Amino acid sequence: MPQSPSFEEMTRLPIVYSIPGMDRTSVRRDVVYKTAGGTRTHDQTSLLMDVYSPGGSEKTRLPAVVLIHGGPVPNARPKDWGVFMSYGRLLAASGFAAVTFNHGFSGPERLLDAAADVDGAIAHVRANADGLGIDPDRIALWAFSGGGPFLSAAMRDRPPFVRALVAFYAILDLRAKPPGASAAVTDEMRRDFSPLVHLGAEGTGIAPIFIARAGLDHPLLNGPLDRFVQEALARNLTLEVMNHATGRHGFDILDDDARSREIIARTLDFLKARLQE
């Protein structure tokens, strides 16, 4: 197996898939979507997002894909990482608006703050849809890794404007307390932030879900994901799962192979089917 890059190196890596037109997309950078409370460090008081769109789409209301980064990532600006900048361009070149943003999941004690940030970003996109060129009733949420728990609200509340949910190597069940877990996350919080818990008896009204699984991920990550898949199928949800058998956590930037590209391409097809109908 190739040696994994350092965290700093990973933040610079783009995704391993590209399409024509990515270099012609436009981006509105550093849009303030929320002013945080005084408990955060000074450089995090204004929470920022970037909005990517196809060139020449200023008068078009586009379906939007909101990309939710994982964590905890202290003192970082994930929207400026290579992975999210390249996903933003990829989605824009595919005909969507793409929203990348920083949220406050800097440690377990910030889980509730981060959830409020995610809600705030989505609310800002919808409230300012006209100015951003976005259709507020056609939105997808795409979560990565530790961002998976932030899909819980959409599965619990089932807002009709959320047309699709995507999870890449994501944590989808927090109920089992892992070794050394922080006491800042209570059992009640674990339940509230477990998407699996919010599937309900039949899952009626939950948006279609696409899951990408990294086969070489740690059992503490794949175990919760696999439980979610089993429960979602038991409730007969609209669900698509693709497994990268030899993929690492973050295969979309770490494993430049045919399977990684196939999964990303299929994700785009899934989003087009759900958002452009």
N, C-alpha and C positions, 0 to 999 in steps of 0.2 A: 504494500500500500504506500502511495506517495506520502512524504512527510507533510503534515499539516502546517500551513503558514501561521505566523504569530497573529494575535488579535489585530494589531496595527496593520499588518499586511492584508488581513482579510477585509478590513474596512475599505481598502482601495480596489478590491477585485470587482469587476463587473460580472454580470451573468454570462453564461456560456452560450447564449443563443441570441441571434440578431436577425433582423429583417430589413429590407430596403426602406429608406425613408426615416430611419431613426435620427439621422443627422439633420433632418429638416423640421423637426418638431420644435415647438416653442415652450418656454417655461416661465411662469410667474413665480419668482423666488421670494422667500422670506415674508410671506403673508402672515400677519399676526392673527391667530385665530382665538387666542385666549391670553389673558393676563393672569398669571398664577399668583397665589397668595405669598405672604412674606416668609413662609417656612422654607422656600427654595433658595438656592444660591442666586446671586445677583444676575448671572448671565442666563438664568432660566426663567426669569420673571415674565418675559414675553415668549410665549410658545408659538413656534413658527411652522408653517407648511409651505410646500411648493406645489404648484398645479401645472401639470404638463398637458399639452393639447397638440393636435395636428396643426401644422402650419396652415394659415388661411381659414381657420375655423371660428373666427371671432364672433360671427353672427349665428353660429349653430349651437344648439343645446345638446350636449353630448352625454351619453351615459358615463358614469364615473366609477372608477375603481379606487377604493381607499385602501392603501397599503399600511398594515399595522406591524411595526417592528417588534421584536422580542425584547428580552431582558432577563434579569436586570443588567443595565448598561450605565454605570455611573459616569457623569460628566462627559457624555457623548452626544453627538448630533447625528443620529442615524440617517436622517433625510439626506445628508451630504455624503453618505457612504456610496461607494461604487455600485453596490447591488441595487440600491433604491433609485439612484440616478439613472441606471441603465434600464431598470424595470419601468421607470417613468417614461423614458423615451420609447421603449418597446410598446407599451400600452397606447401611447399617443399615436405612434405610427400604425397601430392596429385599429384606430378609429375611436378610441376612448379618451376621456379626460382621466388623468391619473393624479392622485393626491398622495403625497408623501409628507410625513410630519413627525416632529419630535414629541414624545410624551414622557411623563415623569417617572417611568418605572426604573428608577435608579437603585432600588433595593427592595426587599420584601416589605419593609415598613411603608413603602410608597405605592403599594398595590391599589389602594382605594383612590389615591390621587391620580394614578395613571388611568384608571378606569374612567374617572371624571374627565380627564384630558381627551381620551378617545371619544367619549360622548360629545365633548365640546367641539372636537374637530368635525365630527359628522354633522352636528347641528350648524356649525359655521358654514359648511359646504352647502347645506340645504337652504339656509337663510340668505345666503349670498349667491345663490345659483345663477341668477340672471347675469350678474357681473362676472362670474367665473365661466360662463358659457356651459353650464351643467344642467342636465335634467334632474331635478330633485327627486323624481319618482322612479329613477332607474339607477340604483346604486348597488355596487358589490363591495363586500368587505373581504380582504385577503390578508390573513394573519400568518406570521412566520414564528416558529419556535415558541419562545416564551410569550409571544403575543396571542397564542391560542385562547387563553382564558378570557380575553377581551371580546371574543365572539359570543360569550354567554348572554349578554343583554339582548342581542339580536335573536338568539334562540328562545329566550324567555319571553320577550315582548312581541316578537314576530311582526315588526313594522312592515307594512305592505311595500314601502319604498325600497327595502332591501330585497333585491331580486336574486342574489347569489352569494354564497359563502365559500371561501377557499382557505384551506389550511395546508401549509407546507411544513413538514416535519415539526408539527405543532403539539403542544401540550393541551389535551382536550379533556382531561379528568384530573383534578387536584385532590380528590378526596383522600387518597392514601398518602399519609405524611411520610415524606422521604427521610432517610437518615440525615441528621444534622440540620433539619429544617428550622427556620427561624420561628421563634415564638410570636413574632409580629403578625403572622398569618394564622388566625384562629381556625378551628374546625368549621365554624359557621362560614367564614370567608372562603375556605376551601370548597365548601359546597356551593356557595353562591357563584364562584368563579370556575366551576366545572361545567363546560358546555354539555357534557353527557347528562347531567342532572336535569337540564332544561328541555330534554327531548319530549317529555310528557308521555302519556299513555300511547299515543299514536303518532305524535310528531306533526299533527295537522297544522298547516300554516307556516311551517319552517321552510325557508328558501332552499332550493337545491344546493347540495354541498359537493365540493370537489376536494379530495384529500390526496396529497402526495406524501408518500412514506419513504424514509431513508432506511434501507435494509440493514445498514451497519450502525444505526443509531443505538444508543444505550438502552437496555431494557427498561430503565426507569422513565424513558421517553416513549419508546414504542409500546410498552405495556398499556399505558393510559390511552394512547391513540388506537390500539387494537380493540380495547374495550369499547371505545366510542363507536368504532365501525360495527362491531357486533350488535350493540344496542340500537344503532341507527337502522341496521338491516332488520332487526326484530320488529321495529316500529314501521317498517316499510317506507322509509324516507327515500326521496330522490337523491341518490348518492352515487358518486363515482370515485373509485380509488385506484391510484396507480402506485406501484411499488418499484423503487429503484433498488434491486436486490443487492447491488454492490455499491450503492450510494452512501456517502457520508452525510452527517448533519451539515446542511448547507451545500448539498450536491449541486445546486444550481449555479454556484460560483466555484466550487472545488473540483467537481468531476466533469471535465470537458469531454463528454462522450455522447454517443447516439441516444442513450436512454434519457439522460438529462435533457437533451434538446427535445426529445419526443414528449416528455412530460410537460415542459414549458409550452410547447406548441399546442398540445391538447388542452392545457389550461386556457389558452387564448380562445380556442374553439368553443370551449364550455362557456366562457364569459360572453362571447358573441351570441351564442344561442339563447342565453338567459337575459341579456341586457338589450339586445337589438330586436327583440320580438315585439 
